[in-house]
């Protein structure tokens, strides 16, 4: 099969006319403009705090559920929200364990607060104050804290 020089030249010229889509900016869900919603973050962490809020009975019911719920909401409003007014998440969970040498399994209704925040001395002090306030109010021996680096964008 023989192609003429004019045909080949026409194909080459027309191939240069193929439209290419314009470059588009990446779509972003990032909000920017204030410290609570930075465009990018550095030195931010995710902190989870675990609070025991009531024993699960053998029948599977929490003792004094209404009183425990009120105490929790009052605590959240009084101690946590003022320190982290930009937001937080709360999860209902339950934990269980068996003390060494004990046959009975302990079960505890719990709340987990998840905070995304800058890792600053003030934020760490606020978290320690929240933990101390819960232990003082309830007599609990501990509030578990888990902190890990977080790559956050709003």
C-alpha positions as CSV (number, residue, x, y, z in Angstrom):
1,X,0.0,0.0,0.0
2,X,1.4,3.3,-1.1
3,X,0.6,6.6,0.6
4,X,1.1,9.9,-1.0
5,X,3.2,12.5,0.6
6,X,0.2,14.9,0.6
7,X,-1.9,12.4,2.6
8,X,0.8,11.9,5.2
9,X,1.4,15.6,5.4
10,X,-2.4,16.2,5.9
11,X,-2.6,13.6,8.7
12,X,0.4,15.2,10.5
13,X,-1.0,18.6,10.2
14,X,-4.5,17.6,11.4
15,X,-3.0,15.7,14.4
16,X,-1.7,19.0,15.7
17,X,-5.3,20.3,15.8
18,X,-6.5,17.7,18.4
19,X,-7.8,19.6,21.4
20,X,-6.4,18.7,24.8
21,X,-8.5,19.4,27.8
22,X,-7.4,22.5,29.8
23,X,-5.5,21.9,33.0
24,X,-7.9,22.0,36.0
25,X,-7.1,23.0,39.5
26,X,-7.5,20.2,42.0
27,X,-10.8,20.3,43.9
28,X,-10.3,20.8,47.6
29,X,-12.6,20.6,50.5
30,X,-10.2,22.7,52.5
31,X,-11.5,25.7,54.5
32,X,-9.0,28.3,55.5
33,X,-8.9,31.6,57.3
34,X,-8.9,30.8,61.0
35,X,-6.9,28.7,63.5
36,X,-9.7,26.2,63.9
37,X,-9.8,25.4,60.2
38,X,-6.2,25.8,58.8
39,X,-5.6,25.1,55.2
40,X,-2.7,22.8,56.2
41,X,-1.6,21.6,59.5
42,X,1.7,20.9,61.1
43,X,2.2,19.5,64.5
44,X,-1.5,18.4,65.0
45,X,-2.5,15.3,66.9
46,X,-5.5,13.1,67.5
47,X,-6.2,12.5,71.2
48,X,-8.7,10.0,72.5
49,X,-9.8,10.1,76.1
50,X,-11.7,7.1,77.6
51,X,-14.1,7.7,80.5
52,X,-15.9,5.0,82.5
53,X,-19.5,6.1,83.0
54,X,-21.3,3.1,84.5
55,X,-21.0,-0.6,85.4
56,X,-22.8,-3.0,83.1
57,X,-24.8,-5.4,85.4
58,X,-25.1,-9.1,84.7
59,X,-28.5,-8.4,83.2
60,X,-26.9,-6.1,80.7
61,X,-28.4,-2.9,82.2
62,X,-26.4,0.1,83.4
63,X,-27.1,1.0,87.0
64,X,-28.4,4.5,87.5
65,X,-28.4,5.2,83.7
66,X,-30.3,8.6,83.9
67,X,-28.0,9.9,86.7
68,X,-24.9,8.8,84.8
69,X,-26.1,10.5,81.6
70,X,-26.8,13.8,83.3
71,X,-23.4,13.7,85.1
72,X,-21.7,13.0,81.8
73,X,-23.4,15.8,79.9
74,X,-22.8,18.3,82.8
75,X,-19.2,17.3,82.8
76,X,-18.8,17.7,79.0
77,X,-20.5,21.1,79.1
78,X,-18.5,22.3,82.1
79,X,-15.0,20.8,81.6
80,X,-14.5,19.8,78.0
81,X,-16.3,22.1,75.7
82,X,-14.9,25.3,77.2
83,X,-11.4,23.9,76.6
84,X,-12.1,22.7,73.1
85,X,-14.9,25.0,71.8
86,X,-14.0,24.4,68.1
87,X,-15.4,20.8,68.3
88,X,-15.0,17.3,69.4
89,X,-16.6,13.9,68.9
90,X,-18.0,11.6,71.5
91,X,-18.5,7.9,71.1
92,X,-20.5,5.4,73.2
93,X,-18.5,2.3,73.9
94,X,-18.0,-0.4,76.5
95,X,-14.9,-2.0,77.7
96,X,-14.2,-5.2,79.4
97,X,-11.4,-6.9,81.3
98,X,-10.7,-9.7,83.7
99,X,-8.4,-9.0,86.6
100,X,-5.6,-11.6,86.8
101,X,-6.7,-14.6,88.9
102,X,-10.4,-13.5,88.7
103,X,-13.0,-15.6,86.8
104,X,-15.6,-12.8,86.5
105,X,-15.4,-10.4,83.5
106,X,-15.8,-6.8,84.4
107,X,-17.8,-4.6,81.9
108,X,-18.0,-0.9,81.9
109,X,-20.1,1.6,79.8
110,X,-17.7,4.2,78.6
111,X,-17.4,7.4,76.5
112,X,-14.6,8.2,74.2
113,X,-13.9,11.8,73.3
114,X,-11.9,12.3,70.1
115,X,-10.1,15.6,69.8
116,X,-8.1,16.9,66.8
117,X,-5.9,19.7,67.9
118,X,-2.5,21.5,67.7
119,X,0.1,19.8,69.9
120,X,0.8,22.7,72.1
121,X,1.6,23.0,75.8
122,X,-1.8,24.7,76.5
123,X,-3.8,21.9,74.7
124,X,-1.8,19.2,76.6
125,X,-2.5,21.1,79.9
126,X,-6.2,21.3,79.0
127,X,-6.4,17.6,78.4
128,X,-4.6,16.8,81.7
129,X,-7.1,19.2,83.5
130,X,-10.1,17.3,81.9
131,X,-8.7,13.9,83.0
132,X,-8.0,15.2,86.6
133,X,-11.5,16.8,86.8
134,X,-13.2,13.5,85.9
135,X,-11.1,11.5,88.4
136,X,-11.8,14.0,91.1
137,X,-15.6,14.0,90.4
138,X,-16.0,10.2,90.0
139,X,-13.2,8.7,92.1
140,X,-12.1,6.8,89.1
141,X,-8.4,5.9,89.2
142,X,-7.7,6.6,85.5
143,X,-8.8,8.2,82.3
144,X,-7.0,6.5,79.4
145,X,-5.4,9.0,76.9
146,X,-4.1,8.0,73.5
147,X,-2.4,10.6,71.3
148,X,-1.0,10.1,67.8
149,X,0.1,12.4,65.0
150,X,-2.7,13.5,62.6
151,X,-2.6,14.9,59.1
152,X,-5.6,17.3,59.2
153,X,-7.3,19.4,56.6
154,X,-10.6,21.1,56.7
